[in-house]
Amino acid sequence: MNSYERVMNRLAGKPVDYLPNLSLTMMFAAKEAGVSFGEFCSDYRKLSEGALRCHEKYGIDMVCVISDPMRETEGFGTEVVIPSENVPYPKVRRIKNIEDIDTLKVIEPFQCRRMNDRVEAVRFLKERVQNDIPVIGWIEGAFAESCDLMGMQEFFMNLMEEPDAMNQLMDICMEQGLRFARAQIEAGAEIIGIGDAASSLIGPSLYEEFALPYQQKLISAVHAMGAKVKLHICGNLNPVLHYVAQTGADIVDLDSMVDMEAAADILPEKSSICGNFNPVQVLYNGTPQLVRSEVERCMGIADKNRSMISPGCEIPRDSASENVLAIHQAIAERGFL
């Protein structure tokens, strides 16, 4: 069974030889490719090489074009700084006041160099892997993209003080995200990852009012385009798991502080839980034995839904190779039919 069959069978509730390994690699993949993180974020060929190396060397059952959250932000006209070994960031916030929202223009991804670069990564990877490995595209959720444009503190304050304007901002961000998703799906992505980390920082009432509706609309629209969705929200989702269960996501990434047993009971059976051992304590500071123990813990809920295995967030850059390899070894040795 190849990686594509393994992931798609698991999503469909069909038998697999073992659980899919969907560990996220960004800085770790750049290191494996022998390039700086700035190069990884700027050149689809180098990003693709890193993703392919991680699949081949560590048994990761996907090739994913995730790198940084500034692709759409640049498309909106933000000057983005790309450090050599750090995450890209805006030189100046694009939205400085409410009136600036009216200046935002939704564009086609090919009109922005770095948005188009991600689309080309999907196209390149799909041509290379065909139907052997699933290709996962990536967009920012409307909530997170609004924070990228305005700044998190300002956006959170305006949710209370200017809710109509913030909904206007999120409408624009959602439309841009959907155009970006469509371009990646047309280039060959079978799954679209949606990063919406900032939504883990608000309480249940605000999540229900402002985050959930946009996640539902995005996911429903991506489904209508013919792709599945991997919802990635870093942070503590325990207070809002009952809302996450309503998003319609095919895969839900769970960070290490989330109660995975509770999530398995709350999320629908057809929603694959992906997670959720601590990437720093286990992969960066731990040993292969600890990795195996944590993978076994995560596999312990495998009968409750269509769960998959990964750390709670991305693999840290300088994690020991033997620790990362231990994820695949633990999964494959146990098997799952």
C-alpha positions as CSV (number, residue, x, y, z in Angstrom):
1,M,0.0,0.0,0.0
2,N,1.5,3.3,-1.0
3,S,1.1,6.6,1.0
4,Y,-1.7,7.9,-1.2
5,E,-3.7,4.7,-0.8
6,R,-3.0,4.7,3.0
7,V,-4.2,8.2,3.6
8,M,-7.2,8.0,1.3
9,N,-8.3,4.6,2.7
10,R,-8.0,5.9,6.2
11,L,-10.1,9.0,5.4
12,A,-12.7,6.7,3.9
13,G,-12.7,4.4,6.9
14,K,-11.3,1.5,4.8
15,P,-8.5,-0.9,6.0
16,V,-4.9,0.3,6.0
17,D,-1.6,-1.6,6.6
18,Y,-0.7,1.0,9.2
19,L,-1.8,4.4,10.3
20,P,-0.6,7.3,8.1
21,N,2.2,9.5,9.4
22,L,1.3,13.1,8.6
23,S,4.1,14.9,10.5
24,L,4.5,18.5,9.5
25,T,8.0,19.5,8.3
26,M,9.1,23.1,7.5
27,M,12.4,24.1,9.0
28,F,13.3,20.4,9.4
29,A,12.6,19.9,5.7
30,A,14.7,22.9,4.7
31,K,17.6,21.4,6.7
32,E,17.1,18.0,5.1
33,A,17.3,19.7,1.7
34,G,20.5,21.5,2.7
35,V,19.1,25.0,2.1
36,S,18.3,28.0,4.3
37,F,14.7,28.5,5.5
38,G,14.6,31.7,3.5
39,E,15.4,29.7,0.4
40,F,12.9,27.1,1.3
41,C,10.1,29.7,1.6
42,S,11.1,31.4,-1.7
43,D,11.8,28.7,-4.2
44,Y,9.3,25.9,-4.8
45,R,12.0,23.6,-6.1
46,K,13.8,23.7,-2.8
47,L,10.6,23.3,-0.8
48,S,9.6,20.4,-2.9
49,E,13.0,18.7,-2.5
50,G,12.7,19.0,1.3
51,A,9.2,17.5,1.3
52,L,10.3,14.6,-0.9
53,R,13.3,13.9,1.2
54,C,11.2,13.8,4.3
55,H,8.8,11.3,2.7
56,E,11.6,9.1,1.4
57,K,13.8,9.2,4.5
58,Y,11.3,9.3,7.3
59,G,8.2,7.6,5.9
60,I,6.0,10.7,6.0
61,D,2.8,9.9,4.1
62,M,2.4,13.2,2.3
63,V,4.2,15.9,0.5
64,C,3.0,19.3,1.8
65,V,3.7,22.8,0.6
66,I,3.4,24.4,4.0
67,S,6.2,26.9,4.8
68,D,4.9,30.2,6.3
69,P,1.7,32.2,6.7
70,M,2.7,35.2,4.6
71,R,1.8,34.1,1.1
72,E,-1.6,35.7,1.0
73,T,-0.4,38.6,3.1
74,E,2.1,39.5,0.4
75,G,-0.7,39.1,-2.2
76,F,-2.6,41.8,-0.4
77,G,0.3,44.2,-0.9
78,T,2.3,43.7,2.3
79,E,6.1,44.0,2.1
80,V,7.2,40.7,3.6
81,V,10.7,40.2,5.2
82,I,12.2,36.8,4.6
83,P,15.0,36.1,7.0
84,S,17.6,33.4,6.3
85,E,16.7,31.2,9.3
86,N,13.4,32.5,10.7
87,V,9.7,32.8,9.7
88,P,8.8,35.5,7.2
89,Y,7.0,38.5,8.7
90,P,5.5,41.8,7.5
91,K,7.8,44.8,7.5
92,V,4.8,47.0,8.3
93,R,1.2,45.9,9.0
94,R,-1.0,46.2,5.9
95,I,-4.0,47.3,7.9
96,K,-3.2,50.2,10.2
97,N,-6.8,51.5,10.6
98,I,-10.3,50.4,9.8
99,E,-10.4,52.5,6.6
100,D,-7.5,50.4,5.1
101,I,-9.8,47.4,4.8
102,D,-11.4,49.1,1.8
103,T,-8.1,49.2,0.0
104,L,-7.7,45.4,0.0
105,K,-8.0,43.7,-3.4
106,V,-8.5,40.0,-4.0
107,I,-6.2,38.8,-6.7
108,E,-5.5,35.7,-8.7
109,P,-2.6,33.7,-7.1
110,F,-0.4,34.0,-10.3
111,Q,-0.4,37.8,-9.8
112,C,1.7,37.4,-6.6
113,R,5.2,35.8,-6.8
114,R,5.0,33.9,-3.5
115,M,1.4,32.7,-3.9
116,N,2.3,31.5,-7.4
117,D,5.4,29.9,-6.0
118,R,3.3,27.7,-3.7
119,V,1.0,26.8,-6.6
120,E,4.1,25.8,-8.6
121,A,5.2,23.6,-5.7
122,V,1.9,21.7,-5.8
123,R,2.2,21.3,-9.6
124,F,5.9,20.2,-9.4
125,L,5.1,17.7,-6.6
126,K,2.1,16.2,-8.3
127,E,4.0,15.6,-11.5
128,R,6.7,13.9,-9.5
129,V,4.6,11.7,-7.2
130,Q,1.5,11.1,-9.4
131,N,-0.8,8.9,-7.2
132,D,1.8,7.5,-5.0
133,I,1.8,10.2,-2.3
134,P,-1.0,12.7,-1.5
135,V,-0.1,16.3,-2.2
136,I,-1.3,18.8,0.4
137,G,-1.8,22.4,-0.5
138,W,-2.1,25.2,2.1
139,I,-4.0,28.4,2.8
140,E,-4.5,30.7,5.8
141,G,-7.9,30.7,7.5
142,A,-9.8,33.9,7.4
143,F,-9.4,34.5,11.1
144,A,-5.6,33.9,11.0
145,E,-5.1,35.9,7.8
146,S,-6.9,38.9,9.4
147,C,-4.4,38.8,12.3
148,D,-1.6,38.6,9.8
149,L,-2.8,41.8,8.1
150,M,-3.9,43.8,11.1
151,G,-1.9,42.4,14.0
152,M,-3.3,40.0,16.5
153,Q,-3.9,42.4,19.4
154,E,-5.6,45.0,17.2
155,F,-7.8,42.4,15.5
156,F,-8.9,40.9,18.8
157,M,-9.8,44.4,20.2
158,N,-11.7,45.2,17.0
159,L,-13.8,42.0,17.3
160,M,-15.4,43.7,20.2
161,E,-15.4,47.3,19.1
162,E,-15.9,47.0,15.3
163,P,-17.4,43.6,14.6
164,D,-19.0,44.5,11.3
165,A,-15.6,45.8,9.9
166,M,-13.9,42.6,11.1
167,N,-16.5,40.5,9.3
168,Q,-15.8,42.6,6.2
169,L,-12.1,41.9,6.6
170,M,-12.6,38.2,7.1
171,D,-14.9,38.0,4.1
172,I,-12.1,39.5,1.9
173,C,-9.5,37.1,3.5
174,M,-11.8,34.1,2.9
175,E,-12.3,35.0,-0.8
176,Q,-8.6,35.3,-1.3
177,G,-8.1,32.0,0.5
178,L,-10.6,30.3,-1.8
179,R,-8.9,31.6,-4.9
180,F,-5.6,30.3,-3.6
181,A,-7.1,26.9,-2.7
182,R,-8.7,26.6,-6.1
183,A,-5.4,27.3,-7.9
184,Q,-3.7,24.6,-5.8
185,I,-6.4,22.1,-6.4
186,E,-6.3,22.7,-10.1
187,A,-2.5,22.2,-9.9
188,G,-3.0,18.8,-8.3
189,A,-3.6,19.1,-4.5
190,E,-5.9,16.4,-3.2
191,I,-6.0,18.0,0.3
192,I,-5.9,21.6,1.4
193,G,-4.5,22.5,4.7
194,I,-6.1,25.4,6.5
195,G,-3.9,27.1,9.1
196,D,-6.0,29.1,11.6
197,A,-3.8,29.1,14.7
198,A,-5.0,32.5,16.1
199,S,-8.5,31.1,16.6
200,S,-7.3,29.0,19.5
201,L,-6.6,32.1,21.5
202,I,-10.3,33.3,21.8
203,G,-13.0,31.9,24.1
204,P,-15.9,29.7,23.0
205,S,-18.4,32.5,22.5
206,L,-16.1,34.5,20.2
207,Y,-15.0,31.3,18.4
208,E,-18.6,30.4,17.7
209,E,-19.4,33.9,16.4
210,F,-16.3,34.8,14.4
211,A,-14.1,31.7,13.7
212,L,-16.5,28.8,13.2
213,P,-18.6,30.4,10.4
214,Y,-15.6,31.2,8.3
215,Q,-14.1,27.8,8.8
216,Q,-17.3,26.1,7.9
217,K,-17.6,28.2,4.7
218,L,-14.0,27.7,3.7
219,I,-14.2,23.9,4.2
220,S,-17.6,23.6,2.5
221,A,-16.2,25.5,-0.5
222,V,-13.0,23.4,-0.7
223,H,-15.1,20.3,-0.6
224,A,-17.2,21.6,-3.5
225,M,-13.9,22.1,-5.5
226,G,-13.2,18.4,-5.0
227,A,-10.6,18.4,-2.3
228,K,-10.5,17.3,1.3
229,V,-9.4,19.6,4.2
230,K,-6.8,19.3,6.9
231,L,-7.6,21.9,9.6
232,H,-4.5,23.0,11.6
233,I,-5.1,25.1,14.7
234,C,-2.1,25.2,17.0
235,G,-2.8,25.7,20.7
236,N,-5.4,24.7,23.3
237,L,-8.6,23.7,21.6
238,N,-10.1,21.9,24.6
239,P,-12.6,24.7,25.3
240,V,-13.9,24.8,21.7
241,L,-13.6,21.1,20.6
242,H,-17.4,21.0,20.3
243,Y,-17.3,23.8,17.7
244,V,-14.3,22.3,15.9
245,A,-16.5,19.2,15.5
246,Q,-18.9,21.3,13.5
247,T,-16.4,22.6,10.9
248,G,-16.7,19.7,8.5
249,A,-12.9,19.2,8.3
250,D,-11.7,15.8,7.1
251,I,-8.6,15.9,9.2
252,V,-8.2,17.9,12.4
253,D,-4.6,18.5,13.7
254,L,-4.5,18.5,17.5
255,D,-1.7,20.2,19.5
256,S,-0.1,18.4,22.4
257,M,-2.1,20.2,25.1
258,V,-5.4,18.9,23.7
259,D,-7.0,16.0,25.4
260,M,-6.9,13.5,22.5
261,E,-9.3,11.0,24.2
262,A,-11.9,13.7,24.7
263,A,-11.4,14.9,21.1
264,A,-12.0,11.4,19.8
265,D,-15.3,11.3,21.7
266,I,-16.4,14.8,20.6
267,L,-15.3,15.0,17.0
268,P,-17.4,13.0,14.5
269,E,-16.1,9.5,13.5
270,K,-15.5,10.6,9.9
271,S,-13.2,13.4,11.1
272,S,-9.6,12.0,11.3
273,I,-7.8,13.2,14.4
274,C,-4.1,13.9,13.7
275,G,-1.7,14.1,16.6
276,N,-0.6,14.8,19.1
277,F,2.7,14.2,21.1
278,N,4.8,17.2,22.1
279,P,7.2,18.1,19.3
280,V,9.8,19.8,21.6
281,Q,9.7,17.5,24.6
282,V,9.5,14.3,22.6
283,L,11.2,14.9,19.3
284,Y,13.7,17.6,20.1
285,N,14.6,16.7,23.7
286,G,13.5,13.1,23.8
287,T,14.8,9.7,22.7
288,P,13.6,7.1,20.2
289,Q,12.2,5.1,23.1
290,L,10.1,8.1,24.2
291,V,8.9,8.8,20.7
292,R,7.8,5.2,20.4
293,S,5.9,5.4,23.7
294,E,4.1,8.6,22.7
295,V,3.2,7.2,19.3
296,E,1.8,4.1,21.0
297,R,-0.3,6.5,23.2
298,C,-1.7,8.3,20.2
299,M,-2.4,5.0,18.4
300,G,-4.4,3.9,21.5
301,I,-7.5,5.8,20.3
302,A,-7.2,4.5,16.8
303,D,-10.4,2.5,17.1
304,K,-12.5,5.5,18.0
305,N,-12.2,7.3,14.7
306,R,-10.0,7.5,11.6
307,S,-7.0,8.9,13.5
308,M,-3.6,9.5,12.0
309,I,-0.2,10.2,13.7
310,S,1.9,13.3,14.0
311,P,3.4,15.6,16.6
312,G,1.2,18.4,17.9
313,C,2.8,20.9,15.5
314,E,5.8,20.9,13.1
315,I,8.9,18.9,13.7
316,P,11.6,21.2,15.3
317,R,14.5,22.0,13.0
318,D,17.2,20.3,14.9
319,S,15.4,17.2,16.0
320,A,17.5,14.1,15.9
321,S,17.0,12.0,12.8
322,E,16.7,8.8,14.8
323,N,13.8,10.4,16.8
324,V,11.9,11.4,13.6
325,L,12.5,8.0,12.1
326,A,11.2,6.4,15.2
327,I,7.7,7.8,14.4
328,H,7.4,5.7,11.2
329,Q,9.1,2.7,12.8
330,A,6.6,2.6,15.7
331,I,3.6,2.9,13.4
332,A,4.8,0.4,10.8
333,E,5.8,-2.2,13.3
334,R,2.5,-2.2,15.0
335,G,0.4,-2.3,11.8
336,F,-3.3,-1.6,11.6
337,L,-5.9,-3.6,9.6
